């Protein structure tokens, strides 16, 4: 998943896919993918990840954000595994994309 704009050893950044309508309702986020005609519902933790992905972030940055959160009481290894898996799911569903902009590669 390396982009041409990044060095070979750089971790890719991910961000929300362009123009996906979504709405936050209480502790859930509803995301509509018009291409697949699917509606996805994220729970509170998924909603937090969705908010973080408003700006390009690496998986390592997402893991660090969740590991440092005061309201999450989980083993760091479990957090890492869950974030990696969830990012993979969001990517496969077309809800997030690898950020290929030069600005994301310069951070």
Secondary structure, 3 states (H helix, E strand, C coil): CCCCCCCCCCCCEEEECCCCCEEEECCEEEEEECCCCEEEEECHHHHHHHHHCCCCEEHHHHHHHHHHCCCCCCCHHHHHHHHHHHHHHHHHCCCEEECCCHHHHCC
